């Protein structure tokens, strides 16, 4: 563990309120990385530079793949990925697939489990997939249910919303997907999906590398970054994370010893409210729609610049929900109503004090 070493912008254990008040909170990109990583390509890989949807057809033995529901499985299955983009990229890429996940891997939850797409060695990858080793693919896990199609798009938007705050976030690429069975060529499913950027690329873009040791505490990571991330989790009503276990959080380490937490996986969020999402029994809430703050205990001085960030991005956040193609207007209205409640809280000093300080654990 990294105790006794410099973390964030202060030595572990120092109170950070004074630092925030002095204006030392992080900017969107860690400035510490700029000198040490000046020669690195800080751009996203080619697949994630474009925001337009990619259209692809994935052909594999899905009957066999769907039987592989073991969370510890290391099996891979051959597949073919045919694709095209609005920018003119087109081709057919040999890949391998594996199942992944936890709750969505259960047959009672999802007919179509989340999968990981494994790309071949670098010299065999087509230009669009250069730099990719393996990528998570979030799919419509119940293709016959239109509501689940909305869930895919809404989780995709939660990644995009967090992108508005910081480069210390996962890029995503929306896709219009068709899944075919090998041999017969019959359609297994079709609908929306999205690729999630590899965590190593998040670290590279920010001039660092992944820190993968568990046991990380709030005081071990950058104070502004963890406060921003946990207020965001509160905003969307997501309690399905644990920093110490690196559950739905990754840590980017930037020399000479700065640690930045990066959240991901938002399908349990109250703003979406999937049928399979339930809060932990250890929490004093009974529905994911109920918000509870689970981050570090802040002072008013800590919260002020973070709340200012959220208020500054309110119009952009609402704009995504109001204008994004394909999002059901009723689902959009429901999400905006949920966000309204958050903004009422952070603009009311009494409510904010209760939610983020009095109830802080």
MOJO-V399905 format. One record per pair of residues at least 12 apart in sequence whose C-alpha atoms are under 7 Angstrom apart, sorted by the first residue. I is the first residue (numbers start at 1). J is the second residue. D is the distance in whole Angstrom. If there is no record, write none. Layout:
{{I J D} {I J D}}
This chain:
{{1 215 7} {2 220 7} {6 257 6} {6 258 7} {7 220 6} {7 221 6} {7 222 6} {7 257 6} {7 258 5} {7 259 6} {8 221 5} {8 222 3} {8 223 6} {8 258 5} {8 259 6} {9 222 6} {12 219 6} {12 220 6} {13 219 6} {16 223 7} {17 299 7} {17 301 6} {17 302 5} {20 302 6} {21 301 6} {25 224 6} {26 224 6} {28 165 7} {28 166 4} {28 167 6} {29 166 7} {29 167 6} {29 168 7} {29 206 7} {30 206 7} {33 206 7} {33 207 5} {33 208 7} {33 254 6} {34 207 7} {37 207 5} {42 204 7} {42 205 4} {42 206 7} {43 205 6} {44 205 7} {45 131 6} {46 128 6} {47 128 6} {47 129 6} {48 171 6} {48 172 7} {48 173 6} {51 173 6} {52 86 7} {53 173 7} {53 174 5} {53 175 5} {53 176 7} {54 84 6} {54 85 5} {54 174 6} {54 175 5} {54 176 6} {55 83 6} {55 84 5} {55 85 6} {55 175 6} {55 176 5} {55 177 6} {56 81 7} {56 82 5} {56 83 4} {56 84 6} {56 176 6} {56 177 5} {56 178 6} {57 81 6} {57 82 5} {57 83 6} {57 177 6} {57 178 5} {57 179 6} {58 79 7} {58 80 6} {58 81 5} {58 82 6} {58 178 6} {58 179 5} {58 180 6} {59 79 5} {59 80 5} {59 81 7} {59 179 6} {59 180 5} {59 181 6} {59 182 6} {60 78 7} {60 79 5} {60 80 7} {60 180 6} {60 181 5} {60 182 5} {61 181 5} {61 182 5} {62 181 6} {66 112 7} {66 113 7} {68 99 7} {69 99 7} {69 105 6} {69 106 7} {71 100 7} {71 101 7} {71 102 7} {75 98 6} {76 96 6} {76 97 5} {76 98 5} {77 96 5} {77 97 5} {77 98 6} {78 95 6} {78 96 4} {78 97 6} {79 94 6} {79 95 5} {79 96 5} {79 97 7} {80 92 7} {80 93 6} {80 94 5} {80 95 6} {81 93 5} {81 94 6} {81 95 7} {89 128 7} {93 126 7} {95 117 7} {95 118 6} {95 119 5} {95 120 6} {96 117 6} {96 118 5} {96 119 7} {97 115 7} {97 116 6} {97 117 5} {97 118 6} {98 115 6} {98 116 5} {98 117 7} {99 113 6} {99 114 6} {99 115 4} {99 116 6} {100 114 6} {100 115 5} {100 116 7} {101 114 6} {109 276 7} {110 141 5} {110 142 6} {111 141 6} {111 142 5} {112 141 4} {112 142 6} {113 141 6} {114 137 6} {114 138 6} {114 139 6} {115 136 6} {115 137 6} {115 138 7} {116 134 7} {116 135 6} {116 136 4} {116 137 6} {117 134 5} {117 135 5} {117 136 6} {117 137 7} {118 133 6} {118 134 4} {118 135 7} {119 132 7} {119 133 5} {119 134 6} {135 195 7} {135 196 6} {135 197 7} {135 198 6} {136 195 6} {136 196 5} {137 193 7} {137 194 6} {137 195 5} {137 196 6} {138 193 5} {138 194 5} {138 195 6} {139 152 7} {139 192 7} {139 193 4} {139 194 7} {140 152 6} {140 191 7} {140 192 6} {140 193 6} {143 189 6} {143 190 7} {143 191 7} {149 191 7} {149 192 6} {150 327 7} {151 272 7} {152 192 7} {152 193 6} {153 327 7} {154 272 7} {155 266 6} {155 267 6} {156 194 7} {159 172 7} {161 317 6} {168 202 7} {168 206 7} {168 262 6} {169 202 7} {169 262 6} {170 196 7} {170 197 6} {170 202 6} {171 196 6} {171 197 5} {172 194 6} {172 195 6} {172 196 5} {172 197 6} {173 194 5} {173 195 5} {173 196 7} {174 193 6} {174 194 4} {174 195 7} {175 192 6} {175 193 5} {175 194 5} {176 191 6} {176 192 5} {176 193 6} {177 190 6} {177 191 5} {177 192 6} {177 193 6} {178 190 4} {178 191 7} {203 252 5} {207 254 6} {208 252 6} {208 253 5} {208 254 4} {209 252 6} {209 253 5} {209 254 7} {210 251 6} {210 252 5} {210 253 6} {211 251 5} {211 252 6} {211 253 6} {212 251 7} {214 244 6} {214 245 5} {214 246 6} {215 244 4} {215 245 6} {216 243 6} {216 244 5} {217 243 7} {217 244 6} {218 296 6} {221 259 5} {221 260 6} {221 261 7} {222 258 7} {222 259 6} {222 260 6} {225 260 6} {225 261 7} {226 261 6} {227 295 7} {227 296 7} {228 306 6} {229 263 7} {230 294 7} {230 295 5} {234 291 6} {234 292 6} {234 293 5} {235 339 7} {235 342 6} {236 269 6} {236 270 6} {236 271 5} {237 269 5} {237 270 4} {237 271 6} {237 288 6} {237 289 6} {237 290 7} {237 291 5} {238 266 7} {238 268 6} {238 269 4} {238 270 6} {239 279 7} {240 268 6} {248 263 6} {248 264 5} {248 265 6} {249 261 6} {249 262 5} {249 263 4} {249 264 6} {250 262 5} {250 263 7} {269 288 6} {270 288 5} {270 289 4} {271 289 7} {271 335 6} {271 338 6} {273 288 7} {273 289 7} {293 355 7} {293 356 6} {293 360 7} {294 360 7} {294 361 7} {297 357 6} {297 360 6} {298 357 6} {307 346 7} {318 336 7}}
